[in-house]
Amino acid sequence: MTDLADRQKLSYIAAQAADARLNVELETEGMTLNIGPQHPATLGTLRIIVRLDGEQVVWAEPGLGYMHRGYEKLTEVRTFPQVTALVNRIDWLGSFANEVPFILAAEKLMEVEAPPRAQWIRTVLFELSRIANVSLFLGDLGVQLGAITPVFMAFRDREYVLNLIEGATGGRFHPNFDRIGGLKEDLPAGWITETKQVMKKLRNFCDQMEDLLFGNEIFQSRLRGIGVIPAEVAKQYGLSGPNLRASGVDWDLRRDQKIALAYDKVQFKVWTHPDGDSFARCWIRLQETREATKIVDQLLDGIPSGSVMAKVPRIIKVPEGEAWVSTENPLGEMGYYVISKGDLGPFRVKIRSASFNNISVVPWVLRGVYVPDVISILASLYFILGDIDR
């Protein structure tokens, strides 16, 4: 009986070993998975098609165009002043920042420069748009990874910034405040004092995010070493803004180009990170939010007096010519190539939006990662769909 039992046991082990060898030799069939176009983790109406081997991504491709609105073509049937109301909605979370490069391009063609006070106020509102934009990103980042508290804090403190934008421009989400030659009007009484108080609140918000979110070991384990983009790859794919600086590339248009804004009048640090992973991209945005509050404080302390509007014709006709202007927007480099034929509106406008270039790296960076990491990597790249499907 003992010999029979031993023989049966050995036979069973041999069969199991044969099955194991067979399973190794057989290739598993891949699976195609659609993330979106209405999945909450895609941050908008975006479709990511991934090919899986088990739980690992072997191929990925973003499917764009689900909310295409044709901004470039719509500019051709609007006057130059009317275009600001249109481009506000490209990156809807940083709307005022979208107006600035287009207005600067029109002013370049007209050889007009806004008064110093207008330039300083433009810069203040530009940075407030950055804070409103990125603070929401920091809160939403927690939701992507299963933490709900940070987004409540982000919405709470972002409201203070939106109140400031509304108080100065009359528009909470889409200001339409910039004008060729300056601004619609000056700042209201008491606005500067209130803004300084809000900047203190936002610095406190950043401290809370650093402790609650970035100091969390689960958060770090989900982001550190995940979605690494080396510096050379980032440059080859045309990444800009925090996504580029998180790969160690020290490049910021606010510092590195001369433009009719007041960045050369203040001191600020351009943050970089050597790791190039998802954590680095998020960490850079946290530091830049803090830095933006410091820029606003410095500008408010030294803001010059005077008019906020240069002398320009009542009916704007931009002279014939071509101009390119780009700025360091919240999501990265935002540029407009404007062609004028001397009419009331532009002949052609080409928009270089940050999100469109930043998402170009998705097929490269998702290759080889696991399905849960797709969500965290997409969140760390941070794109706005209006900025892609423009």
C-alpha positions in Angstrom: 0.0 0.0 0.0 2.8 2.3 0.8 4.5 1.7 -2.6 1.2 2.3 -4.4 0.6 5.5 -2.6 4.1 6.7 -3.3 3.8 5.8 -7.0 0.4 7.7 -7.2 2.0 10.7 -5.5 5.0 10.8 -7.9 2.6 10.4 -10.9 0.5 13.4 -9.6 3.7 15.6 -9.2 4.9 14.7 -12.7 1.5 15.6 -14.2 1.5 18.9 -12.4 5.0 19.6 -13.6 4.0 18.8 -17.2 1.0 21.2 -16.9 3.3 23.9 -15.6 5.7 23.5 -18.5 2.8 23.6 -21.0 1.5 26.9 -19.4 4.9 28.5 -19.7 5.2 27.6 -23.4 1.7 28.8 -24.3 1.4 32.6 -25.0 -1.6 34.2 -23.3 -3.9 36.2 -25.5 -3.6 39.9 -25.2 -6.6 42.1 -24.3 -7.5 45.5 -25.5 -8.9 47.8 -22.9 -10.6 51.2 -23.4 -10.0 53.7 -20.6 -12.6 56.3 -21.4 -13.9 58.3 -23.2 -16.0 58.8 -20.1 -14.0 57.2 -17.4 -13.4 59.7 -14.5 -9.7 58.9 -14.4 -9.1 60.3 -17.9 -9.7 63.9 -16.6 -12.2 64.7 -19.3 -13.5 63.3 -22.6 -10.4 61.4 -23.6 -10.0 57.8 -24.7 -6.9 55.8 -24.0 -6.7 52.5 -25.9 -4.3 50.1 -24.1 -3.2 46.6 -25.2 -2.6 44.4 -22.2 -0.6 41.3 -21.5 -2.1 40.2 -18.2 -2.1 43.4 -16.2 0.8 45.0 -18.0 0.5 47.5 -20.8 2.4 46.6 -23.9 0.9 49.3 -26.2 -1.1 52.5 -25.6 -2.6 55.2 -27.8 -4.6 58.3 -26.8 -7.8 58.8 -28.8 -8.4 62.6 -29.2 -11.1 64.8 -30.7 -14.2 63.9 -28.6 -14.8 67.5 -27.7 -13.1 69.4 -30.5 -14.4 73.0 -30.7 -12.3 74.5 -33.5 -10.9 77.5 -31.7 -8.3 78.3 -34.4 -11.0 78.5 -37.1 -13.4 80.4 -34.9 -10.9 83.2 -34.4 -11.1 84.0 -38.1 -14.7 85.3 -37.7 -14.1 87.4 -34.6 -12.5 90.8 -34.1 -9.2 90.9 -32.2 -10.9 92.1 -28.9 -13.5 89.4 -29.2 -10.9 86.6 -29.4 -10.1 86.9 -25.7 -13.6 85.7 -24.8 -12.9 82.6 -27.0 -9.5 81.6 -25.9 -10.5 81.9 -22.2 -12.1 78.5 -22.6 -9.2 76.6 -24.0 -7.7 75.8 -20.6 -10.8 76.7 -18.6 -9.0 76.4 -15.2 -6.4 79.0 -16.1 -8.5 81.2 -18.3 -6.9 84.7 -17.8 -3.5 83.2 -18.6 -4.8 82.2 -22.0 -5.7 85.8 -22.9 -2.2 87.2 -22.3 -0.1 85.7 -25.1 -2.8 86.4 -27.7 -3.0 90.1 -26.6 0.8 90.4 -26.5 0.9 89.1 -30.1 -1.7 91.6 -31.2 0.3 94.4 -29.4 3.5 93.3 -31.1 1.9 93.6 -34.5 0.5 97.1 -33.6 3.8 98.2 -31.9 1.9 99.0 -28.8 3.0 98.4 -25.2 0.7 98.4 -22.2 1.6 100.9 -19.4 3.7 99.5 -16.5 0.8 99.3 -14.1 -1.2 97.2 -16.6 1.8 94.9 -17.1 2.1 94.4 -13.3 -1.6 93.7 -12.9 -1.5 91.3 -15.8 1.3 89.4 -14.1 -0.6 89.3 -10.8 -3.7 87.9 -12.4 -1.6 85.5 -14.5 -0.2 84.0 -11.3 -3.6 83.9 -9.6 -4.8 81.9 -12.5 -1.8 79.5 -12.0 -2.7 79.2 -8.3 -6.4 78.5 -9.0 -5.5 76.0 -11.6 -2.8 74.0 -9.8 -4.4 74.0 -6.4 -7.4 72.1 -7.9 -4.9 69.7 -9.5 -3.3 69.0 -6.1 -6.7 68.2 -4.6 -7.9 66.1 -7.5 -4.7 64.2 -7.5 -5.8 62.6 -4.2 -9.1 61.5 -5.7 -7.3 59.7 -8.5 -5.6 57.6 -5.8 -8.5 57.1 -3.5 -8.1 60.0 -1.0 -11.2 62.3 -0.9 -10.2 64.8 1.8 -7.6 66.8 -0.3 -10.1 67.7 -3.0 -12.5 69.3 -0.4 -9.6 71.4 0.9 -8.6 72.4 -2.6 -12.1 73.5 -3.6 -12.3 75.5 -0.3 -9.1 77.4 -0.8 -9.4 77.8 -4.5 -12.7 79.8 -3.9 -10.6 82.5 -2.2 -8.5 82.9 -5.4 -11.6 82.9 -7.6 -13.1 85.6 -5.4 -10.1 87.7 -6.1 -10.2 87.2 -9.9 -13.9 88.0 -9.8 -13.4 91.1 -7.7 -10.8 92.5 -10.1 -12.3 91.5 -13.5 -16.0 90.8 -12.9 -15.6 87.3 -14.3 -15.1 84.4 -12.0 -14.2 81.7 -14.4 -13.7 83.5 -17.7 -12.6 87.1 -17.0 -12.2 88.5 -20.6 -10.4 91.3 -18.9 -7.3 91.8 -21.1 -7.4 94.5 -23.8 -5.0 95.4 -26.6 -3.0 98.2 -25.0 -3.8 97.3 -21.4 -6.7 96.2 -19.2 -10.4 96.8 -19.0 -10.1 98.8 -15.7 -8.0 99.3 -12.6 -8.1 97.3 -9.4 -10.9 97.9 -7.0 -10.3 99.5 -3.5 -9.1 97.1 -0.9 -8.2 94.4 -3.4 -4.5 94.4 -2.8 -4.9 93.9 1.0 -7.3 91.1 0.5 -5.0 89.4 -2.0 -2.1 89.4 0.5 -4.3 87.7 3.1 -5.4 85.0 0.6 -1.8 84.3 -0.4 -1.1 83.4 3.3 -4.0 81.0 3.2 -2.7 79.4 0.0 0.7 78.9 1.5 -0.9 77.2 4.4 -2.9 75.0 2.0 0.4 74.0 0.3 1.8 73.0 3.7 -1.3 70.9 4.5 -1.0 69.2 1.1 2.6 68.4 1.7 1.9 66.8 5.1 -1.5 65.1 4.3 -0.8 64.0 0.7 2.8 64.1 -0.3 3.9 62.7 3.1 1.6 59.8 2.9 3.5 56.5 2.3 0.7 55.1 0.1 0.8 58.2 -2.1 4.5 57.9 -2.4 4.4 54.2 -3.2 1.9 54.8 -6.0 4.0 57.6 -7.6 7.7 57.2 -6.8 9.6 55.4 -9.6 6.4 55.2 -11.7 6.1 56.7 -15.1 9.7 57.9 -15.3 10.4 60.3 -18.3 14.1 61.0 -18.8 15.1 64.5 -19.7 16.0 63.7 -23.3 12.7 61.9 -23.9 10.8 64.8 -22.4 12.5 67.2 -24.8 12.0 64.9 -27.8 8.3 64.8 -27.2 8.0 68.6 -26.7 7.0 68.5 -23.1 7.0 71.9 -21.3 6.2 73.4 -17.9 6.2 71.3 -14.7 6.3 68.0 -16.7 9.6 69.1 -18.3 11.1 70.6 -15.2 10.3 67.4 -13.3 12.7 65.6 -15.6 15.5 67.9 -14.5 15.3 70.4 -17.4 15.8 74.0 -16.0 13.6 75.9 -18.4 10.9 78.5 -17.6 9.7 81.1 -20.0 8.9 83.5 -17.2 12.7 83.7 -16.5 14.2 82.8 -19.8 12.5 85.2 -22.2 12.0 89.0 -22.3 8.3 89.8 -22.5 6.0 92.7 -21.6 5.2 91.3 -18.2 6.7 92.0 -14.8 8.5 88.8 -14.1 11.9 90.5 -14.4 10.9 92.8 -11.5 10.6 90.0 -8.9 12.7 87.2 -7.5 11.5 83.6 -7.8 12.9 80.1 -7.9 12.5 77.8 -10.9 12.0 74.3 -9.3 13.4 71.2 -11.0 13.5 67.5 -9.9 16.0 64.9 -11.1 13.7 61.8 -10.9 11.3 62.5 -13.7 8.6 60.2 -12.2 5.0 60.8 -11.3 5.9 62.0 -7.8 8.3 64.6 -9.2 5.7 66.1 -11.6 3.3 66.5 -8.7 5.9 67.8 -6.3 7.1 70.5 -8.8 3.5 71.8 -9.1 3.2 72.0 -5.3 6.4 74.1 -5.1 5.3 76.3 -8.0 2.1 77.1 -6.3 4.0 78.3 -3.2 6.3 80.3 -5.5 3.4 81.9 -7.3 2.1 83.3 -4.0 5.5 84.8 -3.3 5.5 86.4 -6.8 2.1 87.9 -6.2 3.2 89.4 -2.9 6.3 91.0 -4.4 4.3 92.5 -7.3 1.7 93.9 -5.0 4.4 95.5 -2.9 5.9 97.3 -5.8 3.0 97.9 -8.2 3.5 101.3 -10.0 0.8 104.0 -10.2 -0.5 105.4 -13.5 -2.9 104.4 -16.2 -3.9 100.8 -17.1 -4.6 101.6 -20.8 -2.4 102.9 -23.6 -3.8 105.1 -26.3 -5.2 102.8 -29.0 -7.8 103.4 -31.8 -11.4 103.0 -30.8 -11.8 100.4 -33.6 -8.9 98.0 -33.6 -7.4 97.2 -36.9 -4.1 95.3 -36.5 -1.6 96.0 -39.2 -0.6 93.4 -41.7 2.1 91.0 -40.5 2.8 87.9 -38.4 3.7 87.5 -34.7 4.5 84.6 -32.4 4.2 85.0 -28.6 4.3 82.3 -25.9 4.1 82.4 -22.1 4.7 80.0 -19.2 1.0 79.0 -18.6 -0.1 76.8 -15.7 0.1 73.6 -17.9 3.3 74.6 -19.8 4.2 76.7 -22.8 1.1 78.4 -24.4 1.7 80.2 -27.7 -0.1 82.0 -30.5 1.1 82.5 -34.0 -1.1 85.3 -35.3 -1.3 86.3 -39.0 -3.1 89.6 -39.8 -4.1 91.1 -43.1 -4.9 94.5 -41.7 -8.5 93.7 -41.0 -10.7 93.8 -37.8 -9.9 90.2 -37.0 -7.0 87.8 -37.5 -6.5 86.1 -40.8 -5.1 82.9 -39.2 -4.3 81.8 -35.7 -2.2 78.8 -34.8 -2.4 77.8 -31.1 0.4 75.9 -29.4 -1.3 74.5 -26.3 0.6 72.9 -23.5 -1.6 69.9 -22.9 -1.5 68.7 -26.6 2.3 68.4 -26.5 2.4 67.0 -22.9 0.0 64.2 -23.8 2.2 63.2 -26.8 4.4 61.2 -24.4 1.6 58.9 -23.3 2.3 56.0 -25.7 6.0 56.0 -24.6 5.5 56.4 -20.8 2.6 53.9 -20.5 4.5 51.1 -22.2 5.4 48.4 -19.6 3.4 49.8 -16.7 0.6 48.1 -14.8 -3.1 49.0 -15.2 -3.4 50.9 -11.8 -0.4 52.9 -12.7 -2.0 54.2 -15.9 -4.4 56.3 -13.7 -1.7 57.8 -11.6 0.6 58.6 -14.6 -2.2 60.3 -16.5 -3.1 62.3 -13.4 0.5 63.4 -12.9 0.9 64.6 -16.5 -2.1 66.9 -15.9 -3.9 68.0 -19.0 -7.1 69.8 -19.7 -9.1 68.4 -22.6 -10.1 71.8 -24.0 -6.3 72.5 -24.2 -6.0 69.3 -26.4 -9.2 69.3 -28.5 -9.0 73.0 -29.3 
